[in-house]
């Protein structure tokens, strides 16, 4: 069941909905799904929410999130839910429910990191596997070497549905754009959806290689000095080289060839 994109909808909200719905389809194509669970959230721009509606005061932020009960492959621009910081549904004519518990982690990041425009959370096999290891991400492959000083860790506290975990989660995250939730999964955020995506993709690839390499015996370590250099030389996160937009667009073109219905 799809809602209908309202003719009077702000064009920036329409664009955000299409971009996020496309991202859900990209995740589905890559196999980064967990039945009907996990989330990618996108903060709507000030042009939609009102921005500085009154002098010295900012309007309350609003977010787009997947409808609870749908697989990522079923998400469309029109059935995405618009919610507030507390996870309350704002578009009441949308028939799909919201999963407020699923927004606990996302709300913490969106609410306290100004440039966290997009937040992504996954439970991929490789991501959870690495999250379950004592050492966490190993500095021993091409992809982990591009993430020097970019990955934070947060200890497992059970299912993330309790608001009192938010301060501890934020303290763990600090200023890092990526986090491994121990025994749980991966988290990424960014000022754009594309940058959040390419950060998560790099961490995911590092975890995949680490999991495969673990069966082969001792790995060749990458020194901290070389990891710093590799991260500095990595252009994929740099705005001058698209900051992931070209990568995301290429994947979106693949999705379009499979099913462009997410735009509806």
FIDOPA-93859 format. One record per residue (C-alpha): residue in one letter; x, y negated, z negated. Coordinates in steps of 0.001 Angstrom, whole numbers, plus 500000, padded with zeros to 6 digits. Each point is the difference from the previous one (the first is absolute). Layout:
residues N
AXYZ...
END
This chain:
residues 264
X500000500000500000X501457496645501040X498979496544498980X499948497321502684X502551497245500312X497964496868499387X500004497459502878X500601497175497495X503010501706498446X503118497855499814X502343501004502869X502885500465497544X497956502494497988X499068501816503193X503685500186500989X500992501237496534X497324502692500124X501134501256503396X503652500019498930X499323501884496773X497644502501501627X502691500638502595X502518500565497211X497776502643498430X499874501769503363X503795499787500282X500309501656496585X497582502720501101X502015500582503185X503211500301497954X498394502391497501X500321497571497091X496534500843498714X498667501519496789X496445501092500824X497838496952499108X502481498607497466X502802497400499920X499765496480501335X501463497284502178X498827496564498895X500261496685501772X499468496580498468X497796497749502112X501645496694500992X499085496657498443X498271499032503252X497379502637499183X499683499602496241X500170496213499875X503591499534498883X500260496766498024X496245499519499895X500290497426497228X502934497777499163X502479501863497830X497950503194500016X500255503051502196X497058502155500975X499928503547498678X501912502446502200X498107502581502016X501224503303501398X499117502630502559X500087503672498984X498835503305501463X496461501196499214X500030502764497398X498947503276501575X501453499523503468X503115501608501422X502523497526501388X499058501142503516X496452498735499369X500901496502498859X498886497180502299X500196496227499921X496316499753499093X499878502584497200X503001498644498087X498906498660496625X500634496464498807X500716499919496256X501123497604497289X502945500319497605X497938502247497714X499096502382502804X496394498788500254X498399500261503430X499254496577501514X498317501050503248X496942501571498376X498429500887503348X502811502484500618X498522503419499106X503271501577498923X501150500081496351X503280498658498703X502309501979497764X501008497407497352X502403502443498341X501925500238503244X500604496261499949X501713499959496584X503548500164501347X499233497809502994X498342497288497891X503028499845497721X502363499439502935X497740497644501958X499202497977496907X503539499390498783X502216499974503104X499134496963502149X501252501447503290X498410503445499511X497595499471502885X499799503733500668X500409502943497603X500311503644501101X499934503143497879X500531503586501187X500156503544498657X501957501566502857X501638503346499307X503525498622500421X499234496880497965X498518501897497076X502775502602500154X502702497351499639X497934498243497326X500107503238497990X503800500237499967X502139498746497118X502325498093502306X497300498441502168X501062498721503407X503437501321500959X502508497614501543X501120502464502621X498296499335503334X499553497397502705X496623498812498699X500623499898496266X503195498051500770X497794497233501455X498103499644496723X502764498991497621X498549498124497014X496503500055501539X498427502910498103X498585499834496476X498760502882497808X497009500305497697X499551502880497571X496918502172500298X497123499082497679X497316502188501548X497348498873502473X500344496245500471X496527498949498887X500821498142496778X500513496233500079X502448500122497111X502547501663502296X500194496931502237X502560498022497939X502312503001499800X499602500686503715X500839496397500844X502994500040497666X501231503120501793X499479498477503442X501709496701499240X500956498316503263X500435503205502021X497841500520503117X499847503784499556X499279502261497068X500115503705499331X497267500873497538X501611502941498233X498131503304500350X497457498101502084X500904498374503326X501260496956501885X499018496322499975X500917497145502344X498984496369500282X500841497129502287X499050496517501168X498656501587503184X498413503356500695X502690500817502550X502865499359497573X498328502016497255X499569502802502548X503586500086501250X501282499937496421X497790502945499098X500913501833503203X503710499694499208X499480501299496459X497820502816501296X502657501029502556X502665499932497287X497861502294497852X499308502375502888X503698500336500769X500872500409496337X497454502803499611X501318501787503112X503641499481499025X499458501442496506X499776503502501489X503435499708501615X502256499485496995X501952497005498705X499583496807502014X502625497470501029X499382496935497801X499896496465501343X501978497556497865X498302496968498500X502300497730502005X499008501680503253X496312500051499014X500113496235499370X501580499480503423X497471502293501698X497065498221498381X501453496627500986X500500501175503596X496530501534500308X498009497694502256X496597501660499736X498962497964496946X501223496681501425X497456497457501244X502350499174502887X499434503522501314X496271500257499368X500093501280496392X498299503208501030X497378498471502284X501444501587503143X500046503424498307X496443499654498751X498770498767503391X501594502976501748X498205502410497657X496750498097500405X500241500452503764X500167503748499403X496900499775497817X498223498019502730X500667502771502483X498474502527497581X496999497989498775X499606496233499989X496709500270498110X501622498642496826X499565496514501471X496194500230499775
END
